[in-house]
Amino acid sequence: MRSKPSKPSRDKATPLFVSGLLLIAVAVVGLVTVALAAHY
């Protein structure tokens, strides 16, 4: 009974975690490109 509720919560949390990492990665890349463009 306890193992069943934990699986859907992990399935829902995993896409959010991955999407969060993707958003952070895109933001970091954008900031780096802007910094390089402004530096040079």
MINU-936494 format. One record per atom (N, C-alpha, C): x, y, z; atom name. Coordinates in pm, 1 decimal. Layout:
<r <X, Y, Z>, "CA">
...
//
This chain:
<r <84.0, -120.1, 0.0>, "N">
<r <0.0, 0.0, 0.0>, "CA">
<r <88.3, 126.3, 0.0>, "C">
<r <197.1, 123.2, 75.1>, "N">
<r <281.8, 242.2, 83.0>, "CA">
<r <365.1, 261.3, -44.3>, "C">
<r <404.1, 150.5, -108.7>, "N">
<r <489.9, 160.5, -226.0>, "CA">
<r <414.9, 217.7, -346.8>, "C">
<r <283.6, 195.1, -354.3>, "N">
<r <208.3, 241.8, -471.6>, "CA">
<r <198.4, 395.4, -478.9>, "C">
<r <165.2, 465.8, -370.8>, "N">
<r <157.1, 612.0, -380.8>, "CA">
<r <292.0, 677.8, -409.7>, "C">
<r <402.0, 614.8, -368.4>, "N">
<r <533.1, 676.4, -386.7>, "CA">
<r <574.4, 676.2, -534.6>, "C">
<r <531.1, 575.9, -611.1>, "N">
<r <572.3, 568.6, -751.7>, "CA">
<r <513.5, 681.8, -836.9>, "C">
<r <382.7, 710.2, -830.1>, "N">
<r <329.6, 820.8, -910.5>, "CA">
<r <390.7, 954.9, -871.9>, "C">
<r <418.7, 974.8, -742.7>, "N">
<r <477.5, 1101.5, -699.8>, "CA">
<r <616.6, 1117.7, -761.7>, "C">
<r <692.0, 1006.6, -770.6>, "N">
<r <824.4, 1014.8, -832.1>, "CA">
<r <812.2, 1039.5, -982.0>, "C">
<r <713.1, 978.5, -1045.9>, "N">
<r <694.5, 998.9, -1189.7>, "CA">
<r <659.0, 1144.6, -1218.7>, "C">
<r <581.9, 1206.3, -1128.0>, "N">
<r <545.2, 1346.5, -1148.4>, "CA">
<r <662.0, 1439.4, -1115.4>, "C">
<r <742.2, 1402.1, -1016.5>, "N">
<r <852.2, 1488.4, -973.7>, "CA">
<r <968.5, 1482.9, -1072.6>, "C">
<r <989.8, 1368.8, -1137.4>, "N">
<r <1104.2, 1355.0, -1227.8>, "CA">
<r <1096.9, 1451.6, -1346.6>, "C">
<r <984.4, 1462.2, -1419.1>, "N">
<r <978.0, 1557.7, -1530.8>, "CA">
<r <998.4, 1701.4, -1483.7>, "C">
<r <945.5, 1735.1, -1366.4>, "N">
<r <964.3, 1870.8, -1313.3>, "CA">
<r <1112.0, 1895.5, -1284.6>, "C">
<r <1178.6, 1795.1, -1228.3>, "N">
<r <1320.8, 1808.8, -1197.4>, "CA">
<r <1401.6, 1824.6, -1326.3>, "C">
<r <1371.3, 1742.5, -1426.4>, "N">
<r <1443.2, 1749.2, -1554.1>, "CA">
<r <1416.6, 1882.7, -1622.9>, "C">
<r <1290.0, 1926.1, -1623.4>, "N">
<r <1256.8, 2054.2, -1687.7>, "CA">
<r <1325.5, 2168.8, -1615.0>, "C">
<r <1334.6, 2158.1, -1482.6>, "N">
<r <1403.2, 2261.9, -1405.2>, "CA">
<r <1550.8, 2268.1, -1442.3>, "C">
<r <1613.3, 2151.7, -1456.5>, "N">
<r <1754.6, 2148.1, -1494.4>, "CA">
<r <1773.0, 2206.7, -1634.9>, "C">
<r <1680.1, 2175.8, -1724.9>, "N">
<r <1690.4, 2228.8, -1861.2>, "CA">
<r <1676.9, 2380.2, -1860.3>, "C">
<r <1581.3, 2432.2, -1780.7>, "N">
<r <1562.8, 2577.6, -1773.6>, "CA">
<r <1687.4, 2644.0, -1715.8>, "C">
<r <1745.5, 2581.9, -1612.8>, "N">
<r <1866.8, 2638.4, -1552.1>, "CA">
<r <1982.3, 2636.5, -1652.7>, "C">
<r <1993.4, 2524.3, -1726.0>, "N">
<r <2101.5, 2513.0, -1824.0>, "CA">
<r <2086.2, 2618.6, -1933.1>, "C">
<r <1963.1, 2638.1, -1981.7>, "N">
<r <1937.9, 2738.3, -2086.7>, "CA">
<r <1968.7, 2878.3, -2033.3>, "C">
<r <1929.3, 2904.1, -1908.6>, "N">
<r <1955.3, 3036.5, -1849.5>, "CA">
<r <2105.4, 3060.6, -1836.0>, "C">
<r <2179.2, 2957.6, -1793.0>, "N">
<r <2324.7, 2971.5, -1777.1>, "CA">
<r <2390.0, 2996.3, -1913.0>, "C">
<r <2349.0, 2920.5, -2013.2>, "N">
<r <2406.5, 2937.8, -2147.9>, "CA">
<r <2375.5, 3078.1, -2200.1>, "C">
<r <2253.3, 3123.5, -2177.5>, "N">
<r <2215.2, 3258.4, -2222.0>, "CA">
<r <2297.9, 3364.8, -2153.1>, "C">
<r <2316.5, 3350.5, -2022.6>, "N">
<r <2395.9, 3449.3, -1948.1>, "CA">
<r <2540.9, 3448.4, -1994.1>, "C">
<r <2593.3, 3329.0, -2020.9>, "N">
<r <2733.7, 3318.2, -2066.5>, "CA">
<r <2749.0, 3383.8, -2203.2>, "C">
<r <2656.5, 3358.7, -2293.7>, "N">
<r <2665.8, 3417.3, -2428.1>, "CA">
<r <2654.1, 3569.2, -2420.8>, "C">
<r <2564.1, 3619.1, -2336.4>, "N">
<r <2548.6, 3764.7, -2321.2>, "CA">
<r <2674.9, 3824.7, -2260.0>, "C">
<r <2732.0, 3755.5, -2161.4>, "N">
<r <2854.0, 3805.5, -2097.2>, "CA">
<r <2969.7, 3809.7, -2197.1>, "C">
<r <2981.9, 3704.3, -2277.4>, "N">
<r <3089.0, 3701.8, -2377.6>, "CA">
<r <3065.8, 3809.6, -2483.0>, "C">
<r <2942.5, 3827.8, -2525.3>, "N">
<r <2912.5, 3928.9, -2627.2>, "CA">
<r <2941.6, 4068.8, -2573.1>, "C">
<r <2911.0, 4092.3, -2446.5>, "N">
<r <2935.0, 4223.8, -2387.7>, "CA">
<r <3084.5, 4243.2, -2359.8>, "C">
<r <3154.3, 4132.9, -2331.0>, "N">
<r <3297.4, 4143.0, -2297.2>, "CA">
<r <3379.1, 4174.6, -2421.5>, "C">
<r <3347.0, 4108.0, -2531.3>, "N">
<r <3426.9, 4129.2, -2652.4>, "CA">
<r <3373.1, 4242.8, -2737.3>, "C">
//
